Amino acid sequence: MFDIGFSEVVLIFGIGLVVLGPKRLPKLAADIGRWAGRARTMARQLRTQLEQEIQLDEPPLRPPAPTIHAPPPTQPATPPAAPFATTTPPPGPTAPQAEVIRDEPKPE
């Protein structure tokens, strides 16, 4: 946040020692430390409260519904036709057959 190095801190401490004197500088440093600690505590409490409010706004997560697995597909009774294959007619007579007439004598 602040780009202050070690030499700047020593310089600020030296100026404070000259301006405030050796009696008031330790008290001022303790007060600044307490103020910084309170500021951190307040920031932490604010962040925690905001996170709780966000969690209240979000709907609770429900566990996923159980999935029902379908049984594995069964193998077809006949193998599938090859692509571009021609179909054949079902077995049986394809054309009407002529009746065969025999010249046999009829029993009387």
Secondary structure, DSSP 8 states (H G I E B T S, - for coil): -----HHHHHHHHHHHHHHHHHHHHHHHHHHHHHHHHHHHHHHHHHHHHHHHHHHHHS------------------SS----TT------SS-SS-------------
